[in-house]
Amino acid sequence: MESDHISLYLMSGLATAPHFLDGFRSALQGMLEKRGHHVHSELLFPYGDWSRRVLPQLREIGLDMRLGVSRYTRSIGGKRALEAIDARSFKDGSTGRTILVGHSGGGVAAVHAARLLLERDGGEPCLVILIGVPKFRIPLELRNSVLYLYAVGDRLPAGKQGPAKLADAICRLGSFGGWARDGRMLPAWRMNHYAPEATCGVPIIGGHPDYFREQPPYINSHGLSNGWLTLHAVWSWLEERI
């Protein structure tokens, strides 16, 4: 059993309540500690919490989403997240992984911070988990280190087959698209050129604000809460990488 250190940071999105992600943070930390890791975990608010005006937060998230990879040093949320991570990192020389979990706009800051850390420090990239995040360009060198979760309806209507319907409107925003040559003389547009390698639909009840709910009516017919479903989707990807 491994015994290294893990730094776990959860990053909230637009106008989030101060303790909105606290239960999920605690549950994920507990699962990591059961694997023998020493975990430092913390909630970060790279664009502010619900005490800050919404419009400035929207503006900052929008600006960050439009940044190209070469301009991440201008990232507002990414730099704030990096400053917080540097201020709270282990000071005893311990080594280990850094895991960044971003919900909604907080996922933009998480990816930007991961890219800035990789550029500055080298080594293995952070593991980044995006939950209910608008689509934006994931740097190609991070694609294998990013999981993208999105909400789907917890069941299909009777008689229907095929993929479940996307239940999170925020995940319809933005794009993973980009131009790529693919061996051709002229570049062609690829819808998922900047998408992460790992994506997963989570069959929750509700939509964008409901991934972490633990109480009725957010419990399905099998007795599983939204929070449980989200946590175990995260864990099934994460446990193979730590």
C-alpha positions as CSV (number, residue, x, y, z in Angstrom):
1,M,0.0,0.0,0.0
2,E,1.4,3.4,-1.0
3,S,2.0,6.0,1.7
4,D,2.9,9.1,-0.3
5,H,1.3,12.5,0.0
6,I,-1.6,13.8,-2.1
7,S,-2.6,17.4,-2.3
8,L,-6.3,17.6,-3.2
9,Y,-7.9,20.9,-4.2
10,L,-11.6,21.3,-5.2
11,M,-12.4,24.4,-7.2
12,S,-15.8,26.0,-7.2
13,G,-17.5,27.7,-10.0
14,L,-19.8,30.7,-10.3
15,A,-21.2,32.2,-7.1
16,T,-20.9,29.0,-5.1
17,A,-21.9,28.6,-1.4
18,P,-18.8,28.4,0.8
19,H,-19.4,24.7,1.9
20,F,-21.1,23.5,-1.3
21,L,-18.3,21.0,-2.1
22,D,-17.2,20.2,1.4
23,G,-19.1,16.9,1.7
24,F,-17.6,15.6,-1.6
25,R,-14.1,16.8,-0.6
26,S,-14.4,14.9,2.7
27,A,-15.6,11.7,1.1
28,L,-12.9,11.7,-1.6
29,Q,-10.2,12.4,1.0
30,G,-11.5,9.5,3.0
31,M,-11.2,7.1,0.1
32,L,-7.7,8.3,-0.7
33,E,-6.7,7.9,3.0
34,K,-8.0,4.3,3.0
35,R,-5.5,3.6,0.2
36,G,-2.7,4.7,2.6
37,H,-2.2,8.2,1.4
38,H,-1.5,11.2,3.6
39,V,-3.9,13.8,2.1
40,H,-4.1,17.6,2.4
41,S,-7.4,18.8,1.0
42,E,-8.9,22.2,0.6
43,L,-11.7,24.1,-1.2
44,L,-10.6,26.9,-3.5
45,F,-12.7,29.7,-5.0
46,P,-10.7,31.0,-8.0
47,Y,-13.5,33.4,-9.1
48,G,-15.0,34.1,-5.6
49,D,-17.9,32.6,-3.7
50,W,-21.5,33.8,-3.5
51,S,-20.5,36.9,-1.5
52,R,-18.9,38.3,-4.6
53,R,-21.0,39.9,-7.4
54,V,-21.9,37.5,-10.2
55,L,-21.1,39.7,-13.2
56,P,-17.4,40.1,-12.5
57,Q,-17.2,36.3,-12.0
58,L,-18.9,35.6,-15.3
59,R,-16.6,38.0,-17.0
60,E,-13.5,36.4,-15.6
61,I,-14.6,32.8,-16.4
62,G,-15.5,33.9,-19.9
63,L,-12.1,35.5,-20.5
64,D,-10.3,32.4,-19.2
65,M,-12.4,30.1,-21.4
66,R,-11.2,31.9,-24.5
67,L,-7.5,31.8,-23.7
68,G,-5.3,29.8,-26.0
69,V,-2.8,27.4,-24.3
70,S,0.1,29.8,-25.1
71,R,-1.7,32.5,-23.1
72,Y,-2.5,30.6,-19.8
73,T,-0.1,32.9,-18.0
74,R,-2.9,35.5,-18.3
75,S,-5.5,33.1,-16.7
76,I,-7.3,34.9,-13.9
77,G,-8.6,31.8,-12.1
78,G,-5.6,29.7,-13.0
79,K,-3.1,32.1,-11.4
80,R,-5.3,32.5,-8.3
81,A,-5.5,28.7,-7.9
82,L,-1.8,28.3,-8.4
83,E,-1.0,31.0,-5.8
84,A,-3.3,29.2,-3.3
85,I,-1.7,25.8,-4.1
86,D,1.8,27.2,-3.6
87,A,0.8,28.8,-0.3
88,R,-0.6,25.5,1.0
89,S,1.8,22.9,-0.4
90,F,3.6,20.4,1.8
91,K,6.7,22.2,3.3
92,D,8.6,19.1,4.6
93,G,10.0,18.0,1.2
94,S,7.4,15.2,0.8
95,T,6.6,14.1,-2.7
96,G,3.3,13.0,-4.2
97,R,0.5,13.8,-6.6
98,T,-1.7,16.8,-6.9
99,I,-5.4,16.2,-7.7
100,L,-7.5,19.1,-8.9
101,V,-11.3,18.8,-9.0
102,G,-13.3,21.6,-10.7
103,H,-17.0,22.1,-10.8
104,S,-18.5,24.4,-13.4
105,G,-16.3,27.4,-14.1
106,G,-13.9,26.1,-11.5
107,G,-12.9,23.4,-13.9
108,V,-11.4,26.1,-16.3
109,A,-9.2,27.4,-13.5
110,A,-8.2,23.8,-12.6
111,V,-6.9,23.0,-16.1
112,H,-5.1,26.3,-16.3
113,A,-3.4,25.8,-13.0
114,A,-2.4,22.2,-13.9
115,R,-0.9,23.5,-17.2
116,L,1.0,26.3,-15.4
117,L,2.3,23.8,-12.8
118,L,3.5,21.4,-15.5
119,E,5.2,24.2,-17.4
120,R,7.0,25.5,-14.3
121,D,7.8,22.2,-12.4
122,G,7.8,19.5,-15.1
123,G,7.3,15.9,-14.0
124,E,3.9,14.2,-14.1
125,P,0.9,16.4,-14.8
126,C,-1.7,16.9,-12.1
127,L,-4.7,14.7,-12.3
128,V,-7.7,16.9,-13.1
129,I,-11.4,16.0,-12.7
130,L,-13.9,18.2,-14.4
131,I,-17.5,18.0,-13.2
132,G,-20.2,19.8,-15.1
133,V,-17.8,22.1,-16.8
134,P,-18.3,24.1,-20.1
135,K,-16.2,22.8,-23.0
136,F,-12.9,24.5,-23.7
137,R,-9.5,23.6,-25.1
138,I,-7.7,21.0,-23.0
139,P,-3.9,21.2,-23.6
140,L,-2.8,18.2,-25.6
141,E,-0.2,17.3,-23.0
142,L,-2.9,17.1,-20.3
143,R,-5.5,15.0,-22.2
144,N,-4.5,11.7,-20.6
145,S,-4.6,13.3,-17.1
146,V,-8.1,14.8,-17.3
147,L,-11.5,13.2,-16.7
148,Y,-14.6,15.0,-17.9
149,L,-17.9,14.2,-16.2
150,Y,-21.3,15.3,-17.3
151,A,-24.8,14.7,-16.1
152,V,-27.2,12.5,-18.0
153,G,-30.8,11.6,-17.1
154,D,-31.0,8.7,-14.7
155,R,-33.2,6.7,-17.0
156,L,-34.5,6.6,-20.6
157,P,-38.2,6.9,-21.3
158,A,-40.0,3.5,-21.8
159,G,-39.3,2.0,-25.1
160,K,-36.4,4.3,-25.9
161,Q,-32.9,3.1,-26.6
162,G,-29.5,4.8,-27.2
163,P,-27.4,7.2,-25.2
164,A,-29.0,9.0,-22.3
165,K,-29.9,12.6,-22.7
166,L,-27.5,15.3,-21.5
167,A,-29.0,16.8,-18.4
168,D,-26.5,19.6,-17.7
169,A,-27.0,22.7,-19.9
170,I,-23.6,24.1,-18.8
171,C,-21.9,21.2,-20.6
172,R,-23.5,22.3,-23.9
173,L,-21.5,25.6,-23.7
174,G,-18.2,26.0,-25.4
175,S,-16.3,23.6,-27.6
176,F,-13.5,21.0,-27.6
177,G,-13.0,21.7,-31.4
178,G,-9.9,22.7,-33.2
179,W,-8.1,22.5,-36.5
180,A,-5.9,19.5,-37.2
181,R,-4.0,18.2,-40.2
182,D,-4.4,14.5,-39.6
183,G,-2.0,13.8,-42.4
184,R,-3.7,16.1,-44.9
185,M,-2.3,18.9,-46.8
186,L,-4.9,21.3,-45.4
187,P,-6.2,21.3,-41.8
188,A,-9.7,20.1,-41.0
189,W,-12.0,21.0,-38.1
190,R,-12.3,18.2,-35.5
191,M,-15.1,18.5,-33.0
192,N,-13.0,16.8,-30.2
193,H,-9.5,17.8,-31.1
194,Y,-9.0,19.4,-27.6
195,A,-11.2,17.0,-25.7
196,P,-9.8,14.9,-22.8
197,E,-9.3,11.2,-23.4
198,A,-11.7,10.2,-20.6
199,T,-15.3,11.3,-20.5
200,C,-18.2,9.8,-18.6
201,G,-21.9,10.5,-18.2
202,V,-23.2,10.3,-14.7
203,P,-26.9,9.3,-14.4
204,I,-28.0,11.8,-11.7
205,I,-31.4,13.2,-10.9
206,G,-31.5,16.9,-11.7
207,G,-28.9,18.9,-13.5
208,H,-26.0,21.3,-13.1
209,P,-26.1,22.1,-9.4
210,D,-27.1,18.6,-8.4
211,Y,-24.0,16.4,-8.8
212,F,-23.2,16.4,-5.1
213,R,-26.7,16.0,-3.6
214,E,-27.1,13.4,-0.9
215,Q,-30.7,13.7,0.3
216,P,-34.1,13.1,-1.3
217,P,-35.3,13.7,-4.0
218,Y,-31.8,13.1,-5.3
219,I,-31.8,9.4,-4.6
220,N,-32.6,7.0,-7.4
221,S,-34.7,3.8,-7.4
222,H,-31.7,1.8,-6.3
223,G,-31.1,3.9,-3.2
224,L,-28.0,5.6,-4.7
225,S,-27.6,9.4,-4.2
226,N,-26.3,11.8,-6.8
227,G,-23.2,12.4,-4.7
228,W,-22.5,8.6,-4.5
229,L,-22.8,8.2,-8.2
230,T,-20.5,11.2,-8.9
231,L,-18.0,10.1,-6.3
232,H,-17.7,6.5,-7.7
233,A,-17.4,7.7,-11.3
234,V,-14.5,9.8,-10.1
235,W,-13.0,7.0,-8.0
236,S,-13.2,4.4,-10.8
237,W,-11.0,6.6,-12.9
238,L,-8.8,7.9,-10.2
239,E,-7.8,4.7,-8.4
240,E,-6.0,3.4,-11.5
241,R,-3.8,6.5,-11.6
242,I,-2.6,7.1,-8.0
